[in-house]
Structures are given as C-alpha cells and as structure tokens.
Amino acid sequence: MNLNGNKIVTASALLFAINMANAEAPNLVEFTSGTAAKASEVNANFESLNTYSASLENLVEAQATLIAALEEKATAADTSRTALEEKVSALETESDDLQNQIANLSGGDAYTIAVYGDEELIGYTDYPKISNDKQYMILKTEHGMASLKPSSGEYILNDYDELSDDADSNSIHYTDAVCSQAVTVLASNPISSSMLFTKEAGVLDTPRIATNGDSIYLAAQGTEFSNVSISFYSKNEGGDCVDSSEYYTGSFYIPVVEMTEESHGLKPSYSSISIEGYETN
C-alpha cells in the first residue's frame, strides 16, 4: 500500500467522518419554559452527555492510533521507494558503463578522429594515447581494429587485442609444411590461457587484423576458426619452412589472407603520422 502525507490526511479524515457518523448521539430530555425540571431528568441528560463525550474521546484516540499506524506505513513505503530508486539509479549507471565498454571494444562511435599515415587516411582513433609503458594509438580501420606503435624513425602497424587492451605483432604460422596456408595463432592473454569470445562458436563476429614484420593479414568477419590440435609451421630466418607445433599446442588458430597496400590501403609501417585537429610537439 503506497501512502504519502496527502493520502494519510485524506484517509484519516474519511475514517473519522465515518466513525463520527456511526457514533450515536444521546436522546436528551427537552425542557420548556414554565415547566419544572425534574432532578432525575436533568441528571439523566448529564449522564448521557458524559457517556457521549467519552465515546467521542475513544474515537479520537482510535483515530490518533490509526494516523500513527498509517504514518509508519507511509514512512516504510518512502524508505522502500528511496532504496528502490537508488538501486535503479545504480543499475542505470552500470548499464551506461557497460554500453560504453561495449562501444569501445567494438570500435564504436567514439572513433571519429581521422588519422593520416604518410598523408593518406588510414583510419580513425578515439584520442591519441601518450604514455611511457604503452606508446601506441588504437586505430579503427575499415578492415578491423589495429594499433600504431612508434619505433625508430617510423610508426609500426600492429595487431590490437580488445580483450587485454594491448598492442602486439603476431607471428604468422602455417598449417602446411610448405608455409602456404597462413594462420594467426591466439596463444596467450592476461590469464595465460587462450580466450576468444564470439556469439557463434568457431566463427568471428568482427574482422581481425594480424601483422608480421613487413606483412599485413586479415581474417574477415565470418571466418571459421578452431582450437583442435594440429601441426604448425613457420619460416625461420633463412626462409625455410620448419615445424613449430610444440609452441602452440591447443591454441586457437584463425585462417588469414595476406593483403597488399593496393588492395587494402594499409602499410606495415609509416614514416609520418598526422592526426586531424592535433599538432605534434
């Protein structure tokens, strides 16, 4: 029962009126001029009035008790409502925070600042990140999320791992002994076990960019992947294709396709970077 001050007054007044109406007024003996009043009748009138007055006092006390009870219920209801409003407000705040996290993880609308590499538009960022431990900038491209990391005299295009909020350059491995079928391998994350969340098991929700030294690879949205143990191969410094299975047992491996600058507009490295609306210092 939800009550407030106005409802208490209204309810109390209504109940008081009902109780007053139900209280029986005394039948008093009427006296007329010139007629002698009998003491017994006068005393009877006083007795009836005393009884009626006592009944009214009982009604007033009952009404006061009822008002106090209603006020307690109203106070309890107000307390419950305040607590509920606080919970709703907290849930709304948590929901807003979660939506912002989801938008950031999926490269949402926050990525609106144009980034140019060697004077060509290569993508958009949310804001330029400057720090000593993670000197890189998150980049949203038409092919997926990546990062730009400064190096000696150049800016390197790297993979970007939304799960660990980090930049990396994954080694590209192969599923055949002649190193022709390229895959990128998800072998570690902050809790040292492969982890990849998708809405459909074994299928990428969004495209993923992988880099490897002087090459860029793409796993398009909808690419099927697996964590079934297979043999992996990689090219050594001499260019030979060698078995590297022992390092990636049980890891996720995602098929990728190498892209050229002509086909996708991205390069493994850039000699200059400029950001719309910002000056370098």
N, C-alpha and C positions, 0 to 999 in steps of 0.2 A: 504494500500500500504506500504510494508516494505522496507525501504531505509536505506542505510548506506553511509559512506563517498565515497567509490569507486563508488557506484551506482549513487550518485549525480554528481560526476565528469563525468562519462560516459554519463549520460542523458543530462547534461548541454552541453557537447561538441557536442553531436549529434544534439541537438536542435539549437545550434549556427551555426553548419555547414549547417543545413537545411535553417536557416534564411539568412545566407550569400549567399547561392545558389539562394535564391528567390529574393535577392536584385538586382535590375537592374543596371549594370554598365553604365555610360554615354557614348554616342557616341560623341567622340571628333573630331574636325576638325584637320586633319593632315597637317602639313606644310612641304614643300620641300625646299631644298637649292636653292637659287637664285630667289625664288618666294616671292613677297611682301606679308606680313601678314596683313590682314585687321583687324582693331581695333575691329570691331563688332564680328569677328570670335574668336579673342583672348578673348574678354570679354565673349562670349558665352561659351567658354571652361572653363573659371574660374567659371562662374555661375553654369555650370553642375557639376564641381568638388565640389563646395561648397554644392550643393544640395545632391550629393552622400555622402559627408563626414557627413552631418547632418543626413542622413538616417542611416549611419553606427553607429553614436553616439546613435541614438534612439535604434538600435538593441542591442548595448552593454548595455544600460540602462535596456532594457527589459530583457536581459539575466541576468543581476545582480539581478533584481527583482525576476526572476524565480528561480535563485540559492538560494536566501534568503528564498523564499517560500518552496523550496524543503528541505532546511536545517531545517526549522521549523518543517516540517512534519517528517523528519528523527529524530529530537530531541524528538518529541512527541512519535514516534514509539519506540525509545530506552527507553524512560521513561515507556511506557506501557509494553514493554517486560521485563524490570527490575522488575516492580511491579508484573508481572505475574510469573516471576522466583522466586521471594520472596514468593508468595502465594504457588507455587508448592513445594518449599523447606519446608515451614511451614506445608503443608499437609503431606508431606513425613515424617516429624518429628513426627507429631501427629499419623500417621499410625504406625510408628515404636513403639511409646509408647503404642498404643492400642494393638498391637500384643504382646508386652512384658507382658502387663497386662493379656491378654487372656491366654498366655502361663503359667503365674504364677497361675492364677485361676484354670486352668485345670490340674495343676501338670505337666507342660511341661518338656522340655529337661533340664531345669536348675537343676532339682533334680537328681544329679549324685553322691553325696557324700554318701557312704554307712554308715548306722547306725546299730550298733550291740547292742542288749539287752540281758544281761546275756550270752554274747559271741555267740549269734545266730543273723544272719542277719534278721532284721525286716523291713527294708525299706531304703529310700533314702531321703536326705534333700538337700536344696539349700545352706544353710550355717547355722551354729549353732547360734541361737539368744541368746544374753545375755542382760538382762535389769532388772531394778528393778520392773517395773509395769507389764511386760508380760514375765515371766521367762518360756518360752516354746519354743519348736522347732517344726517347721512344718515337717511332715513326709509323704512321698508318699509311700504307700504300694500297693501290687497287688490287694487289695480289695477297694482302695479309699484313700482319704486324711484323716490324723489324726494328732494329736499333742502329744508331750511328755512334761509333766509338772513335775518339781521336787517337791517332797514332803518330809516329814520327813523320811530320810533313804531309800527312794525309788523314782522311776520315774513312774508317772501315765500316762497311755494311755488315751487320751481324744478325744472327737469329735473335728472337726475343721470346722468352718463356714467361707467359702470363701467370702461370702457377707460382713461380718463385720470384717474379718481378726482377728478372735478371737478363743480362745480355750474354750471348755466347756464340761461338762459332763451332757448329757440329761437324765432326768428321763425316764425310760421306763414305759409306761402305757399299758393298755389292753382294748380291745373292748368288752370283755365279763365279766360277773360277777364272773367268777371263775379264772380270770387272766391267761388265756392260750394263747390268741391271742395277741401277743405283737406288739406295735407300738411305734415309736418315734414321738414326737409332736414338731412342729415348732411354738412356741407361741410368740416369740419376736425377735426384731432386733434393730439396732440403731435408727430407727424412730418409734419404739414401735408399729409396725403392721406387721403381718406375711407377708413374701415376699419370693417367690421362683420362679426363672426363669428357664423355660425349653423350648426346641424347640417344643415339643408336649405337649399340655395341659394335666396335670394329669399324666405324665409319666416321670420318672427320666432319665436324659441323662447320668449320671455317677453314680457309686455306692456311697453310703454314709455309713460311719461307725458311730455307736452310742454306747456309753459306759454308764454303770450304776453300779458304785461301783466295784463289783468283776465280772462283766459280759461284754461281747462284743457282739454287734448285727450288722447285715449287712442288708442294703436294696440294693439289686443288681440293676445294670443298667436295665432299662425297667420296674422296679416296678411301679405299678399304685398306686396313692395316691389320697386323697380327702380332701376337707375342708367343707364338708357337716356336719352340727352339729349332733353329736351322743353322746352317753354316754361313758365316760372314767372311767376306774377302775385302781387302783394301790394297791400295797401291803404296809401296814403300818409296823411300827417297830415290831409288834407282828406277822407279816406274814399273817395277814388277808387281804382279797381282799375287798377293800372298794370303793365306788363311789367317783370320783374326778372330775366330769363333770363341776362343777361350775368354775373351774380354767382355763378351756381350750375351752370355747365356741367359735366356729368359727375359730379355729386354723387348720393348716394343720396337718394331721396325716398320717404317712408313715409306712406301714407294714414292719416289720423287722424279721429276723431269728437269733436266738442266735447261736453263733459259739463257738466251743471248740478249745483249743490250738492244739489238734491233727489234726483238720480239716483245720485250717487257719494259724497256726504258730504264732499267736499273743497272748499276755497275758495282763490282765488288768494293771499289774504293773511289774516293773523290779528292781532288786537290784543294777544293774550296767549298765552303758551305755558307749559305746566307739564309736568314730567316725573316719572313715578312714582318715588318714593324719593329725589328730589333737591330741594334748596332753592335758590332763586335768591339771589344775593348782590350 
